[in-house]
Amino acid sequence: MVRMAFLACVCVLLSVSSAWAQRGEQGLMWRDGDPFVFCRYGLDQTPKAWFPIPNYATTPPAITPGYCPFPMQVCPYPLSYLKGWSITEIQAYFVYLRICPQAEDSGPWDGPGDGTTVPNKH
């Protein structure tokens, strides 16, 4: 029994360490660690609890209608009918609030496409 618990702990630590190694700029784990794409487009998932709005450097993300207005998995009463946020959405929201205001402004992408495909799709 102890051996199984030890193996489970090792597996968890290995999976966490590989995720940690994939972090990009300032701990950014999404959008291949690209702060420009993350701050401009947010998470690459649909639906999402929040989304960036211009000016990305000075404006906090907007909350998607139908979702809890707070970064919580379960919205408190009397808003308990609203959809809660996933752990990923909560983590990404706080990373957004930490990283994106560091930009001086949120200018346009100068390269080909919209920035999500350079150098690869992310």
GROMACS elastic network, one bead per residue, 0.5 to 0.9 nm:
[ bonds ]
;  ai    aj funct       b0    kb
    1     4     6  0.52060   500
    1     5     6  0.64201   500
    1     6     6  0.87084   500
    2     5     6  0.51116   500
    2     6     6  0.61323   500
    2     7     6  0.86385   500
    3     6     6  0.50537   500
    3     7     6  0.62057   500
    3     8     6  0.86076   500
    4     7     6  0.51125   500
    4     8     6  0.61368   500
    4     9     6  0.86503   500
    5     8     6  0.50427   500
    5     9     6  0.62330   500
    5    10     6  0.86814   500
    6     9     6  0.51207   500
    6    10     6  0.62643   500
    6    11     6  0.87060   500
    7    10     6  0.50395   500
    7    11     6  0.61907   500
    7    12     6  0.86497   500
    8    11     6  0.51321   500
    8    12     6  0.62758   500
    8    13     6  0.86777   500
    9    12     6  0.51293   500
    9    13     6  0.61472   500
    9    14     6  0.85886   500
   10    13     6  0.50981   500
   10    14     6  0.61124   500
   10    15     6  0.86269   500
   11    14     6  0.51650   500
   11    15     6  0.62288   500
   11    16     6  0.86158   500
   12    15     6  0.52125   500
   12    16     6  0.61382   500
   12    17     6  0.85503   500
   13    16     6  0.51014   500
   13    17     6  0.60039   500
   13    18     6  0.86057   500
   14    17     6  0.51307   500
   14    18     6  0.62435   500
   14    19     6  0.86778   500
   15    18     6  0.53020   500
   15    19     6  0.63442   500
   15    20     6  0.86371   500
   16    19     6  0.51218   500
   16    20     6  0.60624   500
   16    21     6  0.86254   500
   17    21     6  0.61382   500
   17    22     6  0.87492   500
   18    21     6  0.50502   500
   18    22     6  0.64955   500
   19    22     6  0.52130   500
   19    23     6  0.68723   500
   19    29     6  0.79223   500
   20    23     6  0.55176   500
   20    27     6  0.80738   500
   20    29     6  0.81077   500
   21    24     6  0.84607   500
   22    27     6  0.88088   500
   22    28     6  0.88309   500
   22    29     6  0.67566   500
   22    32     6  0.81185   500
   22    33     6  0.80857   500
   23    26     6  0.77460   500
   23    27     6  0.50660   500
   23    28     6  0.54427   500
   23    30     6  0.79395   500
   23    32     6  0.78726   500
   23    33     6  0.61399   500
   24    27     6  0.54888   500
   24    29     6  0.60697   500
   24    30     6  0.80873   500
   24    31     6  0.89578   500
   24    32     6  0.66877   500
   24    34     6  0.68856   500
   24    35     6  0.84370   500
   25    28     6  0.53939   500
   25    29     6  0.83699   500
   25    33     6  0.54957   500
   25    34     6  0.68077   500
   25    35     6  0.67505   500
   25    99     6  0.87883   500
   26    33     6  0.83770   500
   26    35     6  0.89141   500
   26    95     6  0.88339   500
   26    99     6  0.73956   500
   27    33     6  0.76350   500
   27    95     6  0.80120   500
   28    31     6  0.80300   500
   28    32     6  0.79273   500
   28    34     6  0.74572   500
   28    35     6  0.72898   500
   28    38     6  0.84679   500
   28    92     6  0.82155   500
   28    95     6  0.70423   500
   28    96     6  0.87232   500
   28    99     6  0.83689   500
   29    32     6  0.67313   500
   29    33     6  0.55504   500
   29    34     6  0.88465   500
   29    92     6  0.82706   500
   30    33     6  0.55705   500
   30    34     6  0.75827   500
   30    35     6  0.88175   500
   30    38     6  0.69624   500
   30    42     6  0.85594   500
   30    43     6  0.67903   500
   30    44     6  0.79062   500
   30    92     6  0.78554   500
   30   122     6  0.83185   500
   31    34     6  0.56751   500
   31    35     6  0.78592   500
   31    37     6  0.66233   500
   31    38     6  0.58493   500
   31    42     6  0.82812   500
   31    43     6  0.71819   500
   31    44     6  0.70763   500
   31   116     6  0.81151   500
   31   121     6  0.86536   500
   32    35     6  0.87713   500
   32    37     6  0.89828   500
   32    38     6  0.88101   500
   32   121     6  0.88689   500
   32   122     6  0.59137   500
   33    37     6  0.86971   500
   33    38     6  0.78208   500
   34    37     6  0.56390   500
   34    38     6  0.61586   500
   34    39     6  0.85818   500
   34   122     6  0.83399   500
   35    38     6  0.50015   500
   35    39     6  0.57731   500
   35    40     6  0.82379   500
   35    96     6  0.88905   500
   35    99     6  0.75148   500
   35   100     6  0.73128   500
   36    39     6  0.53810   500
   36    40     6  0.60466   500
   36    41     6  0.84514   500
   36   100     6  0.83464   500
   36   106     6  0.84446   500
   36   109     6  0.86578   500
   36   115     6  0.79874   500
   37    40     6  0.51370   500
   37    41     6  0.57588   500
   37    42     6  0.72696   500
   37   114     6  0.86869   500
   37   115     6  0.64227   500
   37   116     6  0.61833   500
   37   122     6  0.80570   500
   38    41     6  0.54106   500
   38    43     6  0.65931   500
   38    44     6  0.85297   500
   38    52     6  0.88191   500
   38    96     6  0.78278   500
   38   100     6  0.84762   500
   39    42     6  0.56887   500
   39    43     6  0.89673   500
   39    52     6  0.67087   500
   39    56     6  0.61674   500
   39    57     6  0.79361   500
   39    96     6  0.66317   500
   39    99     6  0.80817   500
   39   100     6  0.56669   500
   39   106     6  0.86362   500
   40    51     6  0.88707   500
   40    52     6  0.62071   500
   40    53     6  0.76732   500
   40    54     6  0.78704   500
   40    55     6  0.89817   500
   40    56     6  0.63970   500
   40   100     6  0.89121   500
   40   106     6  0.79057   500
   41    44     6  0.76065   500
   41    51     6  0.70869   500
   41    52     6  0.61781   500
   41    53     6  0.85928   500
   41   116     6  0.87998   500
   42    45     6  0.87315   500
   42    48     6  0.89278   500
   42    50     6  0.79161   500
   42    51     6  0.58280   500
   42    52     6  0.59548   500
   42    61     6  0.87440   500
   42    92     6  0.81359   500
   42    93     6  0.86451   500
   42    96     6  0.80559   500
   43    46     6  0.84598   500
   43    48     6  0.74368   500
   43    50     6  0.86677   500
   43    51     6  0.78759   500
   43    88     6  0.89956   500
   43    89     6  0.77792   500
   43    92     6  0.74841   500
   44    48     6  0.85915   500
   44   122     6  0.78093   500
   45    48     6  0.62496   500
   46    49     6  0.89818   500
   47    64     6  0.87404   500
   48    51     6  0.71535   500
   48    63     6  0.88015   500
   48    64     6  0.70530   500
   48    67     6  0.87640   500
   48    85     6  0.82476   500
   48    86     6  0.89292   500
   48    89     6  0.73468   500
   49    62     6  0.86515   500
   49    63     6  0.59474   500
   49    64     6  0.52135   500
   49    65     6  0.81585   500
   49    66     6  0.84741   500
   49    67     6  0.58400   500
   49    68     6  0.78634   500
   49    69     6  0.87782   500
   49    71     6  0.85331   500
   49    83     6  0.84167   500
   49    84     6  0.80060   500
   49    85     6  0.60405   500
   49    86     6  0.81952   500
   49    89     6  0.67248   500
   49    90     6  0.87873   500
   50    61     6  0.61073   500
   50    62     6  0.54927   500
   50    64     6  0.52413   500
   50    65     6  0.89498   500
   50    67     6  0.83762   500
   50    85     6  0.89955   500
   50    89     6  0.76781   500
   50    93     6  0.76335   500
   51    61     6  0.53588   500
   51    62     6  0.54409   500
   51    63     6  0.65543   500
   51    64     6  0.70086   500
   52    55     6  0.85399   500
   52    56     6  0.64190   500
   52    59     6  0.80765   500
   52    60     6  0.71530   500
   52    62     6  0.62132   500
   52    63     6  0.89472   500
   52    96     6  0.89280   500
   53    56     6  0.59657   500
   53    59     6  0.68222   500
   53    60     6  0.74923   500
   53    61     6  0.59426   500
   53    62     6  0.66277   500
   54    57     6  0.78420   500
   54    58     6  0.81667   500
   54    59     6  0.67017   500
   54    61     6  0.88718   500
   54   106     6  0.73432   500
   55    58     6  0.57083   500
   55    59     6  0.55947   500
   55    60     6  0.87507   500
   55   105     6  0.70662   500
   55   106     6  0.58395   500
   55   107     6  0.86763   500
   56    59     6  0.55591   500
   56    60     6  0.73054   500
   56    61     6  0.79269   500
   56   100     6  0.65523   500
   56   101     6  0.72797   500
   56   103     6  0.82989   500
   56   105     6  0.74033   500
   56   106     6  0.56470   500
   57    60     6  0.81995   500
   57    99     6  0.87677   500
   57   100     6  0.52453   500
   57   102     6  0.66819   500
   57   103     6  0.54187   500
   57   104     6  0.65963   500
   57   105     6  0.55445   500
   57   106     6  0.59155   500
   58   100     6  0.79734   500
   58   101     6  0.56766   500
   58   102     6  0.89010   500
   58   103     6  0.85785   500
   58   104     6  0.86984   500
   58   105     6  0.77939   500
   58   106     6  0.87567   500
   59    62     6  0.86781   500
   59   101     6  0.81157   500
   60    96     6  0.84170   500
   60    97     6  0.69386   500
   60   101     6  0.87605   500
   61    93     6  0.78829   500
   61    96     6  0.82359   500
   61    97     6  0.83179   500
   63    66     6  0.85854   500
   63    67     6  0.69026   500
   63    68     6  0.78540   500
   63    69     6  0.61810   500
   63    70     6  0.84534   500
   64    67     6  0.58072   500
   64    68     6  0.84652   500
   64    69     6  0.83301   500
   65    68     6  0.82652   500
   65    69     6  0.85496   500
   65    82     6  0.89042   500
   66    69     6  0.86922   500
   66    81     6  0.86481   500
   66    82     6  0.55381   500
   66    83     6  0.62189   500
   67    70     6  0.84278   500
   67    75     6  0.84805   500
   67    81     6  0.89833   500
   67    82     6  0.51726   500
   67    84     6  0.60554   500
   67    85     6  0.72330   500
   68    71     6  0.70831   500
   68    72     6  0.71115   500
   68    73     6  0.83973   500
   68    74     6  0.78038   500
   68    75     6  0.55044   500
   68    76     6  0.85520   500
   68    79     6  0.71544   500
   68    80     6  0.80255   500
   68    81     6  0.85901   500
   68    82     6  0.52568   500
   68    83     6  0.56985   500
   68    84     6  0.55165   500
   68    85     6  0.71427   500
   69    72     6  0.84465   500
   69    75     6  0.81124   500
   69    79     6  0.88478   500
   69    82     6  0.85935   500
   69    84     6  0.89321   500
   70    73     6  0.89616   500
   70    75     6  0.74025   500
   70    84     6  0.85649   500
   70    85     6  0.84399   500
   71    74     6  0.89159   500
   71    75     6  0.85543   500
   71    84     6  0.77642   500
   71    85     6  0.61820   500
   71    86     6  0.87010   500
   71    87     6  0.89917   500
   71    89     6  0.78372   500
   71    90     6  0.54390   500
   71    91     6  0.88913   500
   71    93     6  0.77109   500
   71    94     6  0.88791   500
   72    75     6  0.60632   500
   72    76     6  0.86113   500
   72    84     6  0.58970   500
   72    85     6  0.55920   500
   72    86     6  0.78940   500
   72    87     6  0.83571   500
   72    90     6  0.70490   500
   73    83     6  0.80549   500
   73    86     6  0.59314   500
   73    87     6  0.71220   500
   73    90     6  0.82043   500
   74    80     6  0.69758   500
   74    82     6  0.83323   500
   74    83     6  0.73240   500
   74    85     6  0.73261   500
   75    78     6  0.83130   500
   75    79     6  0.58471   500
   75    81     6  0.75647   500
   75    82     6  0.64440   500
   75    83     6  0.71018   500
   75    84     6  0.57178   500
   75    85     6  0.85729   500
   76    79     6  0.56242   500
   76    80     6  0.51619   500
   76    81     6  0.88709   500
   77    81     6  0.81826   500
   78    81     6  0.77186   500
   79    82     6  0.58086   500
   80    83     6  0.77259   500
   80    84     6  0.84938   500
   85    88     6  0.80523   500
   85    89     6  0.59756   500
   85    90     6  0.64171   500
   86    89     6  0.51517   500
   86    90     6  0.63402   500
   86    91     6  0.87036   500
   87    90     6  0.51103   500
   87    91     6  0.61466   500
   87    92     6  0.84905   500
   88    91     6  0.51723   500
   88    92     6  0.59623   500
   88    93     6  0.84193   500
   89    92     6  0.51134   500
   89    93     6  0.59597   500
   89    94     6  0.87475   500
   90    93     6  0.51602   500
   90    94     6  0.65413   500
   90    95     6  0.87476   500
   91    94     6  0.54728   500
   91    95     6  0.62710   500
   91    96     6  0.86203   500
   92    96     6  0.59663   500
   92    97     6  0.86014   500
   93    96     6  0.50416   500
   93    97     6  0.63249   500
   93    98     6  0.87502   500
   94    97     6  0.50011   500
   94    98     6  0.62612   500
   94    99     6  0.86748   500
   95    98     6  0.50289   500
   95    99     6  0.59797   500
   95   100     6  0.81331   500
   96    99     6  0.53050   500
   96   100     6  0.54567   500
   96   101     6  0.80774   500
   97   100     6  0.60931   500
   97   101     6  0.67171   500
   98   101     6  0.67006   500
   98   102     6  0.76752   500
   99   102     6  0.57368   500
   99   103     6  0.79262   500
  100   103     6  0.59233   500
  101   104     6  0.75018   500
  101   105     6  0.84581   500
  102   105     6  0.86885   500
  103   106     6  0.69023   500
  107   110     6  0.88651   500
  108   114     6  0.87743   500
  109   112     6  0.80791   500
  109   113     6  0.81939   500
  109   114     6  0.63158   500
  109   115     6  0.62337   500
  110   113     6  0.87788   500
  110   114     6  0.85250   500
  110   115     6  0.83726   500
  111   114     6  0.75429   500
  111   115     6  0.69896   500
  111   118     6  0.82602   500
  112   115     6  0.71691   500
  112   117     6  0.85587   500
  112   118     6  0.78425   500
  113   116     6  0.74987   500
  113   117     6  0.69898   500
  113   118     6  0.79893   500
  114   117     6  0.72002   500
  114   118     6  0.84389   500
  115   118     6  0.56214   500
  115   119     6  0.85133   500
  115   121     6  0.87391   500
  115   122     6  0.87219   500
  116   119     6  0.83241   500
  116   120     6  0.74226   500
  116   121     6  0.56134   500
  116   122     6  0.53189   500
  117   122     6  0.62167   500
  118   121     6  0.65287   500
  118   122     6  0.80560   500
  119   122     6  0.87857   500
